[in-house]
Amino acid sequence: MTKMALGSHPFLLGFEQLERLVERTAKSDTGGYPPYNIEQTSQTGYRITLAVAGFDESDLAITVEDRQLVIRGRQSEPDGERVFLHRGIAARQFQRTFVLADGVEIGAATIENGLLHVDLNLAVPETVVRRIEISKG
């Protein structure tokens, strides 16, 4: 028995990009930093929360690139020489990528108490039923 690719199944017409989407999502895993939550806030609303303690608004960038939500963080080094006896607080740059489905729009982004919240809204398409006429050929 031959194994079929997900996007090549005869019942999935027009879903060829689905397999590429799954591969792209698997490649976007950047480990566990920074930790994040994804929660459903309403029937069509979602919220992504990232723990970004020590980052200021100016240290963070949120963009949408090719149906991907990309959140980047880069802390600027403070001026002057600092001598750390122990440095246990992560101060490294990061990039988190979330693949967005069609119809997902980015809402507000807020930061409070070291948590970055990005709200997402799913636009529910109107159901359209269209009758296709059959002609004699």
Backbone as CSV, one residue per row, in Angstrom:
resi,resn,N_x,N_y,N_z,CA_x,CA_y,CA_z,C_x,C_y,C_z
1,MET,0.848,-1.175,0.000,0.000,0.000,0.000,0.894,1.238,0.000
2,THR,0.606,2.183,-0.868,1.415,3.396,-0.947,0.881,4.442,0.008
3,LYS,1.796,5.194,0.565,1.421,6.256,1.483,1.203,7.538,0.691
4,MET,0.055,8.176,0.915,-0.259,9.405,0.207,0.094,10.598,1.088
5,ALA,0.557,11.639,0.461,0.808,12.883,1.192,-0.532,13.499,1.547
6,LEU,-0.548,14.254,2.629,-1.780,14.856,3.119,-2.455,15.716,2.059
7,GLY,-1.698,16.559,1.393,-2.269,17.477,0.411,-2.656,16.829,-0.896
8,SER,-2.307,15.563,-1.109,-2.605,14.921,-2.385,-3.793,13.961,-2.308
9,HIS,-4.480,13.917,-1.180,-5.652,13.053,-1.056,-6.736,13.564,-2.000
10,PRO,-7.429,12.667,-2.725,-8.394,13.126,-3.734,-9.584,13.898,-3.164
11,PHE,-9.897,13.751,-1.889,-11.017,14.484,-1.306,-10.614,15.866,-0.802
12,LEU,-9.334,16.167,-0.774,-8.854,17.454,-0.284,-8.426,18.330,-1.459
13,LEU,-9.378,18.794,-2.211,-9.089,19.626,-3.373,-8.763,21.046,-2.928
14,GLY,-7.661,21.562,-3.399,-7.262,22.920,-3.069,-6.545,23.059,-1.739
15,PHE,-6.198,21.956,-1.092,-5.530,22.003,0.216,-4.046,21.642,0.105
16,GLU,-3.459,21.843,-1.073,-2.062,21.484,-1.260,-1.144,22.251,-0.328
17,GLN,-1.525,23.485,0.001,-0.680,24.289,0.871,-0.725,23.825,2.318
18,LEU,-1.674,22.977,2.675,-1.795,22.523,4.053,-0.547,21.769,4.514
19,GLU,-0.010,20.933,3.654,1.189,20.185,4.018,2.381,21.123,4.222
20,ARG,2.509,22.126,3.347,3.587,23.106,3.514,3.401,23.890,4.812
21,LEU,2.161,24.182,5.158,1.857,24.902,6.385,2.269,24.090,7.613
22,VAL,1.990,22.806,7.604,2.367,21.940,8.724,3.889,21.865,8.845
23,GLU,4.585,21.756,7.721,6.047,21.710,7.751,6.629,23.020,8.267
24,ARG,6.068,24.144,7.827,6.553,25.452,8.260,6.324,25.644,9.755
25,THR,5.195,25.156,10.249,4.894,25.260,11.670,5.881,24.440,12.488
26,ALA,6.199,23.248,12.026,7.141,22.395,12.750,8.536,23.021,12.787
27,LYS,8.922,23.723,11.727,10.237,24.346,11.675,10.328,25.598,12.536
28,SER,9.188,26.193,12.895,9.208,27.455,13.627,9.390,27.277,15.129
29,ASP,9.521,26.050,15.608,9.705,25.836,17.041,11.077,26.327,17.462
30,THR,11.108,27.259,18.423,12.373,27.850,18.865,12.707,27.465,20.296
31,GLY,12.223,26.342,20.744,12.503,25.943,22.109,11.511,26.564,23.066
32,GLY,11.916,26.717,24.311,10.973,27.160,25.320,11.080,28.610,25.739
33,TYR,11.847,29.435,25.001,12.022,30.820,25.435,11.457,31.775,24.409
34,PRO,10.676,32.711,24.806,10.053,32.850,26.116,8.824,31.955,26.214
35,PRO,8.446,31.551,27.415,7.244,30.729,27.557,6.006,31.532,27.163
36,TYR,4.976,30.820,26.713,3.761,31.495,26.257,2.534,30.653,26.545
37,ASN,1.389,31.309,26.547,0.080,30.666,26.657,-0.748,31.073,25.444
38,ILE,-1.654,30.211,25.047,-2.664,30.547,24.049,-3.997,30.188,24.671
39,GLU,-4.888,31.182,24.741,-6.189,30.926,25.351,-7.305,31.412,24.437
40,GLN,-8.442,30.779,24.570,-9.624,31.213,23.833,-10.399,32.150,24.747
41,THR,-10.621,33.389,24.277,-11.268,34.397,25.089,-12.747,34.562,24.766
42,SER,-13.167,34.100,23.607,-14.575,34.145,23.204,-14.767,33.115,22.097
43,GLN,-15.960,33.084,21.527,-16.248,32.123,20.459,-15.304,32.327,19.268
44,THR,-14.928,33.572,18.993,-14.056,33.862,17.850,-12.804,34.637,18.261
45,GLY,-12.497,34.688,19.547,-11.349,35.448,20.017,-10.325,34.577,20.717
46,TYR,-9.054,34.917,20.506,-7.947,34.191,21.115,-6.956,35.208,21.665
47,ARG,-6.129,34.770,22.602,-5.091,35.633,23.156,-3.817,34.820,23.317
48,ILE,-2.731,35.368,22.791,-1.401,34.802,22.996,-0.723,35.669,24.049
49,THR,-0.199,35.030,25.084,0.489,35.746,26.155,1.909,35.210,26.257
50,LEU,2.887,36.104,26.153,4.296,35.736,26.287,4.867,36.367,27.546
51,ALA,5.689,35.598,28.257,6.372,36.108,29.445,7.632,36.838,28.983
52,VAL,7.593,38.168,29.036,8.703,38.979,28.538,9.234,39.910,29.630
53,ALA,9.434,39.360,30.812,9.939,40.163,31.932,11.279,40.788,31.555
54,GLY,11.414,42.070,31.846,12.646,42.787,31.546,12.658,43.454,30.183
55,PHE,11.682,43.159,29.331,11.598,43.786,28.019,10.653,44.979,28.094
56,ASP,11.031,46.057,27.443,10.205,47.251,27.348,9.475,47.221,26.001
57,GLU,8.461,48.074,25.830,7.732,48.122,24.557,8.684,48.371,23.390
58,SER,9.690,49.197,23.615,10.626,49.518,22.536,11.556,48.348,22.205
59,ASP,11.627,47.349,23.067,12.463,46.172,22.828,11.727,45.098,22.030
60,LEU,10.424,45.271,21.813,9.593,44.248,21.184,9.076,44.729,19.838
61,ALA,8.938,43.795,18.904,8.366,44.097,17.589,7.394,42.983,17.233
62,ILE,6.207,43.363,16.773,5.186,42.403,16.363,4.856,42.686,14.907
63,THR,5.021,41.675,14.050,4.733,41.836,12.633,3.940,40.625,12.133
64,VAL,3.294,40.814,10.997,2.639,39.709,10.290,3.358,39.567,8.962
65,GLU,3.932,38.392,8.739,4.711,38.117,7.541,4.221,36.822,6.921
66,ASP,3.602,36.928,5.766,3.154,35.742,5.027,2.282,34.837,5.897
67,ARG,1.236,35.415,6.483,0.267,34.720,7.341,0.921,34.121,8.582
68,GLN,2.014,34.712,9.033,2.652,34.293,10.274,2.758,35.505,11.196
69,LEU,2.354,35.321,12.440,2.550,36.335,13.461,3.950,36.139,14.013
70,VAL,4.794,37.162,13.896,6.179,37.069,14.342,6.381,38.085,15.462
71,ILE,6.825,37.588,16.617,7.101,38.448,17.771,8.594,38.338,18.061
72,ARG,9.263,39.494,18.002,10.706,39.528,18.232,11.012,40.393,19.449
73,GLY,12.020,39.982,20.174,12.469,40.759,21.322,13.967,40.889,21.317
74,ARG,14.428,42.100,21.557,15.867,42.356,21.646,16.078,43.442,22.673
75,GLN,16.763,43.086,23.751,17.050,44.058,24.799,18.342,44.785,24.481
76,SER,18.291,46.083,24.626,19.508,46.866,24.426,20.343,46.794,25.702
77,GLU,21.628,46.700,25.523,22.534,46.642,26.669,22.603,48.018,27.312
78,PRO,22.497,48.098,28.627,22.600,49.401,29.287,23.997,49.982,29.135
79,ASP,24.036,51.303,29.105,25.322,51.979,28.974,26.169,51.745,30.223
80,GLY,27.453,51.718,30.028,28.367,51.557,31.155,28.703,50.097,31.393
81,GLU,29.737,49.926,32.150,30.168,48.577,32.500,29.433,48.122,33.752
82,ARG,28.797,46.960,33.662,28.135,46.383,34.826,28.848,45.086,35.168
83,VAL,29.061,44.873,36.431,29.725,43.659,36.888,28.673,42.807,37.581
84,PHE,28.402,41.646,36.993,27.430,40.730,37.567,28.164,39.680,38.393
85,LEU,27.731,39.485,39.620,28.243,38.385,40.421,27.510,37.100,40.071
86,HIS,26.263,37.244,39.675,25.463,36.126,39.155,24.467,36.717,38.174
87,ARG,24.342,36.103,37.011,23.390,36.593,36.010,22.458,35.441,35.658
88,GLY,21.291,35.437,36.293,20.327,34.374,36.069,19.093,34.828,35.328
89,ILE,18.959,36.123,35.081,17.809,36.640,34.352,18.155,36.654,32.872
90,ALA,17.333,35.975,32.095,17.584,35.889,30.660,17.438,37.265,30.030
91,ALA,18.429,37.651,29.267,18.404,38.940,28.579,18.825,38.721,27.135
92,ARG,18.316,37.684,26.547,18.708,37.364,25.180,17.587,37.717,24.216
93,GLN,17.941,37.812,22.972,16.936,38.105,21.963,16.145,36.840,21.659
94,PHE,14.941,37.025,21.127,14.106,35.876,20.789,13.248,36.203,19.579
95,GLN,12.723,35.144,19.000,11.724,35.265,17.934,10.737,34.123,18.090
96,ARG,9.474,34.449,18.222,8.397,33.462,18.300,7.511,33.645,17.078
97,THR,7.180,32.549,16.425,6.363,32.594,15.213,5.125,31.741,15.406
98,PHE,3.968,32.301,15.035,2.702,31.592,15.099,2.064,31.662,13.713
99,VAL,1.741,30.516,13.136,1.104,30.478,11.818,-0.377,30.773,11.992
100,LEU,-0.885,31.714,11.204,-2.276,32.148,11.301,-3.114,31.524,10.194
101,ALA,-4.302,31.099,10.541,-5.244,30.583,9.551,-5.836,31.756,8.772
102,ASP,-6.394,31.475,7.616,-7.085,32.510,6.862,-8.236,33.045,7.696
103,GLY,-8.412,34.342,7.684,-9.498,34.959,8.431,-9.136,35.388,9.835
104,VAL,-7.912,35.076,10.292,-7.481,35.505,11.623,-6.861,36.889,11.499
105,GLU,-7.381,37.823,12.268,-6.889,39.191,12.262,-6.275,39.516,13.621
106,ILE,-5.242,40.337,13.610,-4.573,40.740,14.837,-5.341,41.907,15.440
107,GLY,-5.647,41.802,16.724,-6.312,42.885,17.438,-5.286,43.736,18.157
108,ALA,-5.524,44.003,19.404,-4.636,44.855,20.202,-3.485,44.041,20.783
109,ALA,-2.392,44.747,21.054,-1.250,44.170,21.767,-0.969,45.066,22.963
110,THR,-0.890,44.448,24.143,-0.633,45.203,25.363,0.442,44.491,26.170
111,ILE,1.128,45.264,27.005,2.125,44.679,27.896,1.838,45.177,29.299
112,GLU,1.779,44.232,30.247,1.548,44.585,31.639,2.158,43.523,32.541
113,ASN,2.831,43.988,33.571,3.448,43.105,34.567,4.360,42.048,33.938
114,GLY,5.096,42.424,32.897,6.030,41.499,32.267,5.391,40.502,31.327
115,LEU,4.107,40.671,31.007,3.411,39.780,30.088,2.951,40.562,28.863
116,LEU,3.272,40.049,27.691,2.827,40.638,26.436,1.591,39.881,25.979
117,HIS,0.490,40.602,25.782,-0.767,40.001,25.334,-1.035,40.438,23.894
118,VAL,-1.290,39.484,23.018,-1.668,39.779,21.634,-3.020,39.125,21.397
119,ASP,-4.019,39.958,21.089,-5.372,39.455,20.860,-5.585,39.171,19.382
120,LEU,-6.235,38.054,19.113,-6.539,37.630,17.747,-8.044,37.460,17.613
121,ASN,-8.569,37.771,16.436,-9.988,37.604,16.161,-10.157,36.805,14.883
122,LEU,-11.033,35.824,14.939,-11.324,34.990,13.778,-12.595,35.502,13.121
123,ALA,-12.476,35.968,11.887,-13.641,36.433,11.138,-14.386,35.201,10.621
124,VAL,-15.621,35.052,11.043,-16.417,33.892,10.632,-17.079,34.219,9.290
125,PRO,-16.752,33.461,8.244,-17.338,33.754,6.942,-18.824,33.405,6.929
126,GLU,-19.557,34.168,6.143,-20.985,33.923,5.998,-21.191,32.674,5.147
127,THR,-22.085,31.798,5.590,-22.357,30.572,4.846,-23.179,30.915,3.610
128,VAL,-22.682,30.514,2.449,-23.354,30.797,1.185,-23.677,29.471,0.513
129,VAL,-24.923,29.298,0.169,-25.339,28.110,-0.570,-25.689,28.579,-1.975
130,ARG,-25.055,27.971,-2.944,-25.276,28.351,-4.337,-25.677,27.124,-5.133
131,ARG,-26.729,27.231,-5.875,-27.208,26.116,-6.691,-26.499,26.168,-8.048
132,ILE,-26.004,25.050,-8.489,-25.323,24.932,-9.772,-26.279,24.278,-10.757
133,GLU,-26.593,24.990,-11.802,-27.500,24.474,-12.823,-26.780,23.435,-13.679
134,ILE,-27.514,22.402,-14.061,-26.987,21.345,-14.912,-27.589,21.544,-16.298
135,SER,-26.735,21.634,-17.295,-27.218,21.824,-18.658,-26.967,20.552,-19.460
136,LYS,-27.766,20.367,-20.479,-27.558,19.222,-21.390,-26.438,19.571,-22.336
137,GLY,-25.568,18.632,-22.497,-24.411,18.959,-23.311,-24.308,18.070,-24.448
